[in-house]
Amino acid sequence: MRSAWVRGAGALLATAALVMTSACSADSESDKTAAKSGGKVNLTFWGWAPGYDKSVAAFNAAHPNIKVTFQKTASGSAGGYSKMLNAVKAGNAPCLAQVGYESLPSFAAAGALENVAKYANAVKGKYVGWTWKAVSVQDQVYGIPLDTGPEAMFYRADVLKKFKQPVPTTWKQFAEVGKAIHKADPSVYLTTPPSDGYDFAGLTWQAGGRWFGTEGGTWQVSIENPQSRKVAAYWQDLHDAKVLKNTPALDTAWIADADKGHIVSYVGAVWANTLLSQNLKASAGKWAVAPMPQWEEGGKAAGNNGGSSTAVLKGCKNPEEAVEFADWFSSNTRSTENLIKNTGIYPAATDALSLPAVNQPSEFFGGQNIYDVFKEAAANTDTNWQWGPTMTQVEADFTDGMKKANSGGGSFADALTGTQSKTLSAMKAQGLTVSGS
C-alpha cells in the first residue's frame, strides 16, 4: 500500500546523513530467552497505516504466547524509513516494520533486513508469485508480502453526467473530456497532474516501460525510456492547455475540491478507495471506478502504485515468531477483512482475494463492487517491473522536477532527464555497476 499514509520510498544509508533517533521498545535478548523457556515472546511492529492496530489486537487475542506491540510512526517519506534505518544502525530496531516493495531493495542494500527464508519459505505458496519476488533477493527472503496496488480511475459519475461527458476509456478521450468540462465551467477540472515519482512510475508501468533492470550483475537505469517520454508529453500537453488543477492528489485541498465536484477524477491505486470514502462525506454515493484509460482502443493494461511487506529488520531476536505474525497478518481471514475495510489493501494472499470483503457493493461508490475493476487491473498488470536500490533519491529528484514542471519552471521531460542523470550518479557513488539507456 502506498497512499497519503505511504508517500515514501526507501533510503540508502550510504547516501544519507542519518540523525540518530531515540529507540523505543526494541525487541530484546530476554524475549529470545523467554521463547526458549516457553514464556511469552514480545515483538514490536513499526508502521503507519490505519487499521494495522486492529489486526495486531486480533492476533494478540488469538496468540497468548506472542505479544505484538504496534507503534505508529511517520509514513516512510515523512521520516518513518529513516527512523527504522537509524534504529538498525544503533542496534535497537523493532523486529517488524511496514516497508513498501519500492523501498525494500534500498533496505537490503543498507544491510537493514534479516534473512528469514528458513521460516518464510514454508508459506510461500499462499501468496501471489510476483509479490514473493518483491520481498526476496535471490534465495534470501526479508519478510511477508501484504498487498499490491492495482490502478484504476476513480471518478464523479454525477459530474460527468451533468456535463454530458462519457467515462473516458482511452487517454485521448480522457484529454477531450477534460478540455470539454473545463471549457464549460472553468472552475471544474477533470484531474490533477502526476506529482511524484510513484505516480509517474505507475503511468509508465501501464504504458509498458520499466525504470530499472538487472543483467549480469549490472543495474540498467532507463527512467527516461520511450514510454516515460510518451507519458511526459501527454501530461505536458494537458498542462500547457491549462486544464489540470495544480494540486497534489489526495492532500487536504484536493479532498475539498473533489468533494465539491471541482476535481472530477483520480487515476490511482486501490488503496485510495478507503481514503476517499472516509473523507469525501458530501459526495458519498456519487463516485464510481472504471479501468485506467488506455493508450490504444480496446486495451486492458494497468499499472501498479504501491504494495507493502511486513519486513523483518536486522537484529530481530525472534525471527520465527516474527514470520509467524507477519504471515497471519497477511493471510488470516479476520486480519485481511479488517485491512481491506480499514486500510484499503488489495491482498497478496491468494485465498483472501475470494473473501466477501472484496466481493460486495460499496455504498460510497453508488452500489458498485469496485474490486471487480481492481481484479481485472491486477490480472492485466506486468509483474516484471523492478524497483531500484536508491529510491529515496529517485523520488526526491523526480518530485522536485515535477514541482518545477507544474509551476512552469521546467517541463515533465526535464524531470525525466534530470532524474535519470542523478540516479546514475547516485548509484555509481554507491559502488554499483550501472548502465543507462
Summary of the structure (lengths in Angstrom):
residues: 437
radius of gyration: 21.5
end to end distance: 29.6
largest distance: 72.7
contacts: 1570
relative contact order: 0.19
helix: 45%
strand: 17%
